[in-house]
Amino acid sequence: MTNPKQEPIPPTMDDLSDEAGLYQRLTWAREVLGLGETATGGEIEESAKRLLKQWHPDRVGGHARAHQKFTRQIVEAKAILDGYCAQYRFSFSREESKKYLSPQEWFWQRFGQV
């Protein structure tokens, strides 16, 4: 679905049922923000800012009401993801940290100094 300017229209709150569980709310929120199944906090923030700028009601003439609705939904989607992330339990174990080594550190640990 697109608007007259051919901008993609985010899913609406109407697409989310009242009985939606956590996974459905997370899926809805990431679809609104245009995110995949994984994202960093920075990617969530960046996407929300970009979409808020794009859909802000002050940026349009005749479609301000629709843009106002989408802006509210972008804010709600970000709040859902932020709430989930705030409750997410991070692992600081050695095994988990190995997944995020820089290429230089990975090489050094694997082969030592050359």
ROSE-4610 file (N, C-alpha, C; in Angstrom, 1 decimal, always signed):
// ROSE-4610
residu = [M/M/M/T/T/T/N/N/N/P/P/P/K/K/K/Q/Q/Q/E/E/E/P/P/P/I/I/I/P/P/P/P/P/P/T/T/T/M/M/M/D/D/D/D/D/D/L/L/L/S/S/S/D/D/D/E/E/E/A/A/A/G/G/G/L/L/L/Y/Y/Y/Q/Q/Q/R/R/R/L/L/L/T/T/T/W/W/W/A/A/A/R/R/R/E/E/E/V/V/V/L/L/L/G/G/G/L/L/L/G/G/G/E/E/E/T/T/T/A/A/A/T/T/T/G/G/G/G/G/G/E/E/E/I/I/I/E/E/E/E/E/E/S/S/S/A/A/A/K/K/K/R/R/R/L/L/L/L/L/L/K/K/K/Q/Q/Q/W/W/W/H/H/H/P/P/P/D/D/D/R/R/R/V/V/V/G/G/G/G/G/G/H/H/H/A/A/A/R/R/R/A/A/A/H/H/H/Q/Q/Q/K/K/K/F/F/F/T/T/T/R/R/R/Q/Q/Q/I/I/I/V/V/V/E/E/E/A/A/A/K/K/K/A/A/A/I/I/I/L/L/L/D/D/D/G/G/G/Y/Y/Y/C/C/C/A/A/A/Q/Q/Q/Y/Y/Y/R/R/R/F/F/F/S/S/S/F/F/F/S/S/S/R/R/R/E/E/E/E/E/E/S/S/S/K/K/K/K/K/K/Y/Y/Y/L/L/L/S/S/S/P/P/P/Q/Q/Q/E/E/E/W/W/W/F/F/F/W/W/W/Q/Q/Q/R/R/R/F/F/F/G/G/G/Q/Q/Q/V/V/V]
num = [1/1/1/2/2/2/3/3/3/4/4/4/5/5/5/6/6/6/7/7/7/8/8/8/9/9/9/10/10/10/11/11/11/12/12/12/13/13/13/14/14/14/15/15/15/16/16/16/17/17/17/18/18/18/19/19/19/20/20/20/21/21/21/22/22/22/23/23/23/24/24/24/25/25/25/26/26/26/27/27/27/28/28/28/29/29/29/30/30/30/31/31/31/32/32/32/33/33/33/34/34/34/35/35/35/36/36/36/37/37/37/38/38/38/39/39/39/40/40/40/41/41/41/42/42/42/43/43/43/44/44/44/45/45/45/46/46/46/47/47/47/48/48/48/49/49/49/50/50/50/51/51/51/52/52/52/53/53/53/54/54/54/55/55/55/56/56/56/57/57/57/58/58/58/59/59/59/60/60/60/61/61/61/62/62/62/63/63/63/64/64/64/65/65/65/66/66/66/67/67/67/68/68/68/69/69/69/70/70/70/71/71/71/72/72/72/73/73/73/74/74/74/75/75/75/76/76/76/77/77/77/78/78/78/79/79/79/80/80/80/81/81/81/82/82/82/83/83/83/84/84/84/85/85/85/86/86/86/87/87/87/88/88/88/89/89/89/90/90/90/91/91/91/92/92/92/93/93/93/94/94/94/95/95/95/96/96/96/97/97/97/98/98/98/99/99/99/100/100/100/101/101/101/102/102/102/103/103/103/104/104/104/105/105/105/106/106/106/107/107/107/108/108/108/109/109/109/110/110/110/111/111/111/112/112/112/113/113/113/114/114/114]
x = [+0.8/+0.0/+0.9/+0.5/+1.3/+0.4/+1.0/+0.2/+0.5/-0.1/+0.1/+1.6/+2.5/+3.9/+4.7/+4.0/+4.6/+5.5/+5.2/+6.0/+5.3/+6.0/+5.4/+4.7/+3.5/+2.6/+2.9/+3.2/+3.5/+2.2/+2.3/+1.1/+0.4/-0.9/-1.6/-1.9/-2.3/-2.7/-3.9/-4.7/-5.8/-5.4/-4.1/-3.5/-3.1/-3.2/-2.8/-4.1/-4.4/-5.6/-5.4/-6.5/-6.4/-5.8/-5.9/-5.4/-4.0/-3.3/-2.0/-1.0/-0.2/+0.8/+2.1/+3.1/+4.3/+4.9/+5.0/+5.6/+4.9/+3.5/+2.8/+3.0/+3.1/+3.3/+4.7/+5.7/+7.1/+7.2/+6.5/+6.5/+5.8/+4.7/+4.0/+5.0/+5.6/+6.5/+7.6/+8.3/+9.4/+9.0/+7.8/+7.3/+7.0/+6.4/+6.2/+7.5/+8.5/+9.8/+10.7/+10.2/+10.9/+12.2/+12.1/+13.3/+13.1/+14.2/+14.2/+14.0/+14.3/+14.2/+15.3/+16.3/+17.4/+17.7/+18.0/+18.4/+19.1/+20.0/+20.7/+19.8/+20.1/+19.4/+19.6/+20.8/+21.0/+20.2/+20.0/+19.2/+17.7/+17.2/+15.9/+15.7/+16.6/+16.6/+16.6/+17.6/+17.8/+16.5/+15.9/+14.7/+13.5/+13.4/+12.3/+12.5/+13.7/+14.0/+13.7/+14.2/+14.0/+12.5/+11.7/+10.3/+9.5/+9.9/+9.2/+9.5/+10.6/+10.9/+10.1/+10.0/+9.3/+7.8/+7.3/+5.8/+5.3/+6.1/+5.7/+4.6/+3.4/+2.3/+2.7/+3.6/+4.0/+4.7/+5.1/+5.8/+4.8/+3.5/+2.6/+1.5/+0.8/-0.3/-1.7/-2.2/-3.5/-3.7/-2.6/-2.7/-2.2/-2.3/-1.8/-2.5/-3.8/-4.5/-3.9/-3.7/-3.1/-1.7/-0.9/+0.5/+0.5/-0.5/-0.5/-0.8/-1.6/-1.9/-0.7/+0.0/+1.2/+2.3/+2.4/+3.4/+3.2/+1.9/+1.6/+1.9/+1.7/+2.1/+3.6/+4.3/+5.8/+6.3/+5.7/+6.1/+5.7/+4.5/+4.1/+4.9/+5.3/+6.2/+7.5/+8.1/+9.4/+9.2/+8.1/+7.9/+7.8/+7.2/+7.1/+8.5/+9.3/+10.6/+11.5/+11.4/+12.2/+11.9/+10.6/+10.1/+10.7/+10.6/+11.2/+12.7/+13.4/+14.8/+15.2/+14.4/+14.7/+14.6/+13.8/+13.6/+14.4/+15.1/+15.9/+17.1/+17.4/+18.5/+19.7/+20.7/+22.0/+22.9/+23.6/+24.7/+26.0/+26.8/+28.2/+29.2/+28.8/+29.7/+30.8/+31.8/+32.9/+32.4/+31.6/+31.1/+30.3/+29.4/+28.6/+29.4/+30.4/+31.2/+32.1/+32.4/+33.2/+32.4/+31.1/+30.3/+30.5/+31.0/+31.0/+32.4/+33.4/+34.8/+35.0/+35.9/+36.3/+37.2/+37.3/+38.1/+39.6/+40.1/+41.4/+41.6/+40.6/+40.7/+40.5/+39.6/+39.4/+40.7/+41.4/+42.6/+43.7/+43.8/+44.8/+44.6/+43.3/+43.0/+43.2/+43.0/+43.1/+44.6/+45.3/+46.7/+47.8/+47.4/+48.4/+49.1/+50.1/+50.8/+51.6/+51.6/+52.4/+53.7]
y = [-1.2/+0.0/+1.2/+2.2/+3.5/+4.7/+5.8/+7.1/+7.7/+8.9/+9.6/+9.8/+10.0/+10.2/+8.9/+7.8/+6.5/+6.1/+6.7/+6.3/+5.1/+4.1/+2.9/+3.3/+2.8/+3.1/+2.0/+2.4/+1.4/+0.8/-0.5/-1.1/-0.3/-0.4/+0.4/-0.4/+0.3/-0.4/-1.3/-1.0/-1.8/-3.2/-3.3/-4.6/-5.4/-4.9/-5.6/-5.8/-7.1/-7.4/-7.1/-6.9/-6.7/-7.8/-9.0/-10.2/-10.6/-9.7/-9.9/-10.2/-11.2/-11.5/-10.7/-11.0/-10.3/-10.4/-11.6/-11.8/-11.1/-11.1/-10.3/-8.8/-8.3/-6.9/-6.5/-7.4/-7.1/-7.2/-8.1/-8.2/-7.0/-6.6/-5.4/-4.2/-4.0/-2.9/-2.9/-4.0/-4.0/-3.8/-4.2/-4.0/-2.5/-1.9/-0.4/+0.3/-0.1/+0.6/+0.1/-0.9/-1.5/-2.2/-3.0/-3.7/-5.2/-5.9/-7.4/-8.0/-9.3/-10.0/-9.7/-9.1/-8.6/-7.2/-6.4/-5.0/-4.6/-3.6/-3.0/-1.9/-1.4/-0.3/+0.9/+1.1/+2.2/+2.1/+0.9/+0.7/+1.0/+0.7/+1.0/+2.5/+3.1/+4.6/+5.3/+4.9/+5.5/+5.3/+4.1/+3.9/+4.8/+4.8/+5.7/+7.1/+7.6/+9.0/+9.3/+8.4/+8.6/+8.6/+7.6/+7.6/+8.7/+9.2/+10.3/+11.6/+11.7/+12.8/+12.7/+11.5/+11.3/+11.5/+11.0/+11.0/+12.2/+13.1/+14.1/+14.9/+15.2/+15.9/+17.3/+18.0/+19.3/+19.3/+18.1/+18.0/+17.9/+17.7/+17.5/+18.5/+18.6/+19.5/+18.8/+18.1/+17.5/+16.2/+15.6/+14.3/+14.4/+15.5/+15.7/+14.7/+14.4/+13.5/+12.1/+11.6/+10.3/+10.2/+11.3/+11.3/+11.4/+12.1/+12.2/+10.8/+10.1/+8.7/+7.8/+7.9/+7.1/+7.5/+8.8/+9.3/+8.7/+8.7/+8.1/+6.6/+5.9/+4.5/+4.2/+5.1/+5.0/+5.1/+6.1/+6.3/+5.1/+4.5/+3.4/+2.2/+2.0/+0.8/+1.0/+2.2/+2.3/+2.1/+2.5/+2.2/+0.7/+0.0/-1.5/-2.1/-1.7/-2.3/-1.8/-0.6/-0.1/-0.8/-1.0/-1.7/-3.2/-3.8/-5.2/-5.2/-4.2/-4.2/-3.9/-3.0/-2.7/-3.9/-4.8/-6.0/-7.2/-7.0/-8.1/-8.4/-9.6/-10.0/-10.3/-9.5/-9.6/-10.6/-11.3/-12.2/-11.6/-11.6/-11.0/-12.1/-13.4/-14.5/-14.5/-15.2/-15.3/-15.8/-16.9/-17.5/-16.5/-15.8/-14.8/-13.7/-13.2/-12.1/-12.5/-13.7/-14.2/-14.0/-13.9/-13.7/-12.3/-11.4/-10.0/-9.4/-10.2/-9.8/-9.0/-8.0/-7.3/-8.2/-8.0/-8.9/-8.9/-7.8/-7.8/-8.7/-8.5/-9.3/-10.8/-11.1/-12.5/-13.1/-12.4/-12.8/-13.0/-12.1/-12.1/-13.3/-13.6/-14.7/-16.0/-16.1/-17.3/-17.6/-16.5/-16.8/-16.1/-15.3/-14.6/-13.5/-12.9/-11.8/-12.4/-11.8/-12.2/-11.4]
z = [+0.0/+0.0/+0.0/-0.8/-0.9/-0.8/-0.5/-0.5/-1.9/-2.1/-3.4/-3.8/-2.8/-3.0/-3.2/-3.2/-3.3/-2.1/-1.0/+0.2/+0.8/+1.3/+1.9/+3.2/+3.3/+4.5/+5.6/+6.8/+7.8/+8.2/+8.8/+9.3/+10.3/+10.4/+11.4/+12.7/+13.7/+15.0/+14.7/+13.7/+13.4/+13.0/+12.5/+12.1/+13.3/+14.5/+15.7/+16.5/+16.8/+17.6/+19.0/+19.8/+21.2/+22.0/+21.4/+22.1/+21.7/+21.0/+20.5/+21.6/+21.5/+22.5/+22.2/+23.0/+22.9/+21.5/+21.0/+19.7/+18.6/+18.6/+17.6/+17.7/+19.0/+19.2/+18.7/+19.0/+18.5/+17.0/+16.4/+14.9/+14.3/+14.8/+14.4/+14.5/+15.6/+15.9/+14.9/+14.7/+13.8/+12.4/+12.0/+10.6/+10.4/+11.5/+11.4/+11.2/+11.9/+11.8/+10.6/+9.9/+8.8/+9.2/+10.3/+10.8/+10.5/+10.4/+10.3/+11.6/+11.7/+13.0/+14.0/+13.6/+14.5/+14.2/+15.3/+15.1/+16.4/+16.2/+17.4/+17.9/+19.1/+19.6/+18.7/+18.1/+17.2/+16.0/+15.4/+14.2/+14.5/+15.7/+16.1/+16.2/+16.8/+17.0/+15.6/+14.8/+13.4/+12.6/+12.6/+11.8/+12.3/+13.6/+14.2/+13.8/+13.9/+13.6/+12.1/+11.2/+9.8/+9.4/+10.0/+9.7/+10.3/+11.5/+12.1/+11.2/+10.7/+9.8/+8.6/+8.0/+6.8/+6.9/+8.0/+8.2/+9.1/+9.5/+10.4/+9.7/+10.4/+9.8/+9.3/+9.9/+9.4/+8.0/+7.5/+6.3/+5.1/+5.3/+4.2/+4.3/+3.2/+3.1/+3.3/+2.3/+2.4/+3.2/+3.5/+4.1/+5.6/+6.2/+7.6/+8.6/+8.4/+9.3/+9.3/+8.1/+7.9/+8.5/+8.2/+8.7/+10.2/+10.8/+12.2/+12.8/+12.2/+12.7/+12.6/+11.5/+11.3/+12.2/+12.5/+13.5/+14.8/+15.3/+16.6/+16.6/+15.5/+15.4/+15.4/+14.8/+14.9/+16.3/+17.0/+18.4/+19.2/+19.0/+19.7/+19.4/+18.2/+17.8/+18.5/+18.5/+19.2/+20.7/+21.3/+22.7/+23.0/+22.1/+22.3/+22.3/+21.3/+21.1/+22.3/+22.7/+23.8/+25.1/+25.3/+26.5/+26.5/+25.4/+25.3/+25.5/+24.9/+25.1/+26.5/+27.2/+28.6/+29.5/+29.1/+29.9/+29.5/+28.3/+27.8/+28.6/+28.9/+29.7/+28.8/+28.9/+28.1/+28.8/+27.9/+28.4/+28.2/+29.3/+29.2/+29.3/+29.0/+29.1/+28.1/+28.3/+27.4/+26.0/+26.1/+24.9/+24.0/+24.7/+24.0/+23.4/+24.2/+23.7/+22.5/+22.4/+21.2/+19.9/+19.9/+18.7/+18.2/+19.0/+18.6/+18.6/+18.4/+18.3/+17.1/+17.2/+15.9/+15.1/+13.8/+13.0/+13.5/+14.0/+14.5/+15.8/+16.7/+17.9/+17.6/+16.7/+16.3/+15.8/+14.9/+14.3/+15.4/+16.2/+17.3/+18.2/+18.6/+19.4/+18.7/+17.5/+16.7/+16.4/+16.0/+15.4/+16.3/+17.2/+18.0/+17.2/+17.8/+17.1/+16.0/+14.9/+13.7/+13.6]
